[in-house]
Amino acid sequence: MKKTFRNSFLALCAVASVGFGLTSCDNNKGADTTTEAPGTESAMTDTLATMPNDSSRMGKPEGVLVDGVPMTPDKSIVQNAVMAPSVSTLVKAVQAAGLDGTLSGPGPFTVFAPTNAAFDKLPKGALAGLMKPESKEKLKGVLTYHVIQGRLLAADLKDGQELTTMNGEKVKISVQGGKVMISNGKDAPVTVQTADVVSSNGVTHVIDGVLLPTAQ
């Protein structure tokens, strides 16, 4: 039995030597003490080195997602906004007011961006009136009431804080239960829905209402 097994082993070893580039079999121990063909180890190392790791295969998009679209920090506030369907009304208003050039500038700016649904909450006909050419300055006043000079992340917004907007009037910040809200001091506050949408020239916070200047 032992002799038959040993002969079979030696026969297999001989085949392996020819077919796979193995160089030796230890006839005394009956164990495989073969060495790898030259270059096998380095080839395997090179193959492993070129394989993508888990993080690259599962690479997540940079930036905060708005409507499932990544808002990336290499784009300006306006460039990111035009990619998000839920703020298309704001984008049209910004363009109508001639502020798209300003908000594409170096900044930095902090923008509280009302959603389309937020504009729908305005009294009937209010938005259509603001979008008329003769109301351009009034529209600009409303929109700049949503813009702060400087870059303020959610962590920078404190309960009771007052911020001066680009139209010269103030808004008041309140923080309750981890939610950030903004008020004109007269109407019900609006709430930040998506915070810290970072762009190359500032940061945007998506809100669920339109802030109206008290002078409007």
C-alpha positions as CSV (number, residue, x, y, z in Angstrom):
1,M,0.0,0.0,0.0
2,K,2.7,2.5,1.0
3,K,4.7,1.6,-2.1
4,T,1.7,2.2,-4.4
5,F,1.0,5.6,-2.7
6,R,4.7,6.6,-3.0
7,N,4.8,5.6,-6.7
8,S,1.6,7.6,-7.4
9,F,2.9,10.6,-5.6
10,L,6.2,10.5,-7.6
11,A,4.3,10.2,-10.9
12,L,2.1,13.2,-10.0
13,C,5.2,15.2,-9.0
14,A,6.8,14.4,-12.4
15,V,3.7,15.7,-14.3
16,A,3.6,18.8,-12.1
17,S,7.3,19.5,-12.8
18,V,6.7,19.5,-16.6
19,G,3.3,21.1,-16.7
20,F,3.6,23.8,-14.0
21,G,7.3,24.6,-13.8
22,L,7.9,23.0,-10.4
23,T,11.5,22.1,-9.8
24,S,11.8,19.3,-7.3
25,C,10.1,16.6,-5.2
26,D,11.8,15.3,-2.0
27,N,11.9,11.5,-2.6
28,N,12.9,10.8,1.0
29,K,10.0,12.5,2.8
30,G,7.3,12.0,0.2
31,A,6.2,15.6,0.7
32,D,5.9,18.4,-1.8
33,T,8.8,20.8,-1.3
34,T,8.5,22.4,-4.7
35,T,9.3,26.0,-5.4
36,E,7.3,28.4,-7.5
37,A,8.2,29.1,-11.1
38,P,10.3,32.3,-11.5
39,G,8.2,35.4,-11.6
40,T,5.0,33.8,-10.1
41,E,5.2,35.7,-6.8
42,S,5.9,39.1,-8.4
43,A,3.1,38.5,-11.0
44,M,0.6,37.8,-8.2
45,T,1.8,40.9,-6.3
46,D,1.4,43.1,-9.4
47,T,-2.1,41.7,-10.0
48,L,-3.2,42.4,-6.4
49,A,-1.7,45.9,-6.6
50,T,-3.9,46.8,-9.6
51,M,-7.1,45.4,-8.2
52,P,-9.4,48.2,-6.9
53,N,-10.0,48.2,-3.1
54,D,-13.5,48.2,-1.7
55,S,-13.7,51.9,-1.2
56,S,-12.9,52.7,-4.9
57,R,-15.4,50.1,-6.1
58,M,-18.1,51.5,-3.8
59,G,-17.0,55.1,-4.3
60,K,-19.7,57.5,-3.0
61,P,-20.4,60.7,-4.8
62,E,-18.9,63.8,-3.2
63,G,-21.1,66.4,-1.6
64,V,-24.6,66.5,-0.1
65,L,-27.4,64.9,-2.2
66,V,-30.4,67.1,-3.1
67,D,-33.1,65.3,-5.1
68,G,-30.7,62.4,-5.4
69,V,-28.2,64.6,-7.2
70,P,-24.7,65.2,-5.6
71,M,-24.1,68.9,-4.9
72,T,-20.3,69.0,-5.3
73,P,-17.9,71.5,-3.8
74,D,-16.1,72.1,-7.1
75,K,-19.2,73.9,-8.5
76,S,-20.6,77.3,-7.6
77,I,-23.9,77.8,-5.7
78,V,-25.7,78.5,-8.9
79,Q,-24.2,75.5,-10.8
80,N,-25.3,73.2,-8.0
81,A,-28.7,74.7,-7.7
82,V,-29.6,74.2,-11.4
83,M,-29.0,70.5,-10.9
84,A,-31.7,70.1,-8.3
85,P,-35.3,70.0,-9.6
86,S,-36.8,70.9,-6.2
87,V,-35.3,74.5,-6.3
88,S,-36.0,75.2,-9.9
89,T,-38.4,78.1,-9.0
90,L,-35.6,79.7,-7.0
91,V,-33.2,79.4,-9.9
92,K,-35.7,81.1,-12.2
93,A,-36.3,83.9,-9.7
94,V,-32.5,84.4,-9.3
95,Q,-32.1,84.7,-13.0
96,A,-35.1,87.0,-13.3
97,A,-33.6,89.3,-10.6
98,G,-30.2,89.3,-12.3
99,L,-28.5,87.7,-9.3
100,D,-27.1,84.6,-11.0
101,G,-23.9,86.5,-11.8
102,T,-23.5,87.6,-8.2
103,L,-24.1,84.2,-6.7
104,S,-21.7,82.7,-9.2
105,G,-19.0,85.1,-7.9
106,P,-16.3,84.4,-5.4
107,G,-18.4,85.2,-2.3
108,P,-18.4,83.4,0.0
109,F,-22.2,83.4,0.5
110,T,-24.6,81.6,2.7
111,V,-27.9,81.0,0.9
112,F,-31.1,79.9,2.5
113,A,-32.8,78.3,-0.5
114,P,-36.6,77.9,-0.6
115,T,-37.9,74.8,-2.3
116,N,-40.6,75.0,-5.1
117,A,-43.1,73.8,-2.4
118,A,-42.0,76.8,-0.3
119,F,-42.9,79.2,-3.1
120,D,-46.2,77.5,-3.5
121,K,-47.1,78.6,0.1
122,L,-47.1,82.2,-0.9
123,P,-50.4,84.0,-1.4
124,K,-51.9,83.3,-4.8
125,G,-50.4,85.5,-7.5
126,A,-47.6,86.7,-5.3
127,L,-44.8,84.9,-7.1
128,A,-46.2,85.8,-10.5
129,G,-46.2,89.4,-9.5
130,L,-42.6,89.3,-8.3
131,M,-41.5,87.7,-11.5
132,K,-42.8,90.6,-13.6
133,P,-40.0,92.8,-15.1
134,E,-41.4,95.9,-13.3
135,S,-41.0,94.0,-10.0
136,K,-37.3,93.2,-10.5
137,E,-36.0,95.3,-7.6
138,K,-38.7,94.0,-5.3
139,L,-37.8,90.4,-6.3
140,K,-34.1,91.2,-5.8
141,G,-35.0,92.5,-2.3
142,V,-36.8,89.2,-1.4
143,L,-34.0,87.0,-2.7
144,T,-31.1,88.9,-1.1
145,Y,-33.0,88.6,2.2
146,H,-32.1,84.9,1.9
147,V,-28.4,85.5,1.4
148,I,-25.7,86.2,4.1
149,Q,-22.3,87.4,3.2
150,G,-19.9,84.8,4.5
151,R,-19.8,81.0,4.9
152,L,-22.0,79.7,7.7
153,L,-22.4,76.0,8.2
154,A,-25.2,74.6,10.4
155,A,-22.8,74.3,13.3
156,D,-22.1,78.0,13.1
157,L,-25.8,78.9,13.5
158,K,-26.7,79.4,17.1
159,D,-30.0,79.8,19.0
160,G,-30.9,83.5,19.3
161,Q,-28.3,84.5,16.7
162,E,-29.2,87.5,14.4
163,L,-27.8,87.7,10.9
164,T,-27.7,90.7,8.6
165,T,-28.8,89.7,5.1
166,M,-27.5,91.2,1.8
167,N,-30.6,93.4,1.6
168,G,-29.7,95.1,4.9
169,E,-32.4,93.5,7.0
170,K,-31.9,91.0,9.8
171,V,-33.1,87.4,10.2
172,K,-33.1,85.5,13.5
173,I,-31.9,82.0,14.1
174,S,-33.5,79.5,16.5
175,V,-32.4,76.0,17.2
176,Q,-34.8,73.5,18.7
177,G,-34.5,69.8,19.0
178,G,-31.5,69.9,16.6
179,K,-33.6,71.7,13.9
180,V,-32.4,75.1,12.6
181,M,-35.1,77.6,11.9
182,I,-34.9,81.2,10.5
183,S,-37.4,84.0,11.1
184,N,-38.0,87.5,10.0
185,G,-39.3,88.2,13.5
186,K,-42.9,88.6,12.4
187,D,-44.0,85.5,10.5
188,A,-43.7,81.8,11.4
189,P,-40.1,80.6,11.1
190,V,-39.0,78.4,8.2
191,T,-37.0,75.2,8.8
192,V,-33.8,74.0,7.3
193,Q,-34.5,70.7,5.5
194,T,-31.1,70.0,4.0
195,A,-28.1,71.7,5.6
196,D,-24.5,72.3,4.6
197,V,-24.7,72.0,0.8
198,V,-21.1,73.2,0.2
199,S,-20.2,74.9,-3.0
200,S,-17.0,76.5,-4.2
201,N,-18.2,79.9,-3.3
202,G,-20.2,79.3,-0.2
203,V,-22.9,77.1,1.4
204,T,-26.6,76.5,0.9
205,H,-29.2,75.5,3.3
206,V,-32.5,74.2,1.7
207,I,-35.5,75.6,3.6
208,D,-39.3,74.9,3.6
209,G,-40.6,78.4,3.4
210,V,-39.9,81.8,1.8
211,L,-38.6,84.6,4.1
212,L,-40.3,87.9,3.4
213,P,-38.5,91.1,4.5
214,T,-40.6,93.0,7.0
215,A,-40.4,96.1,4.7
216,Q,-42.2,94.2,1.9
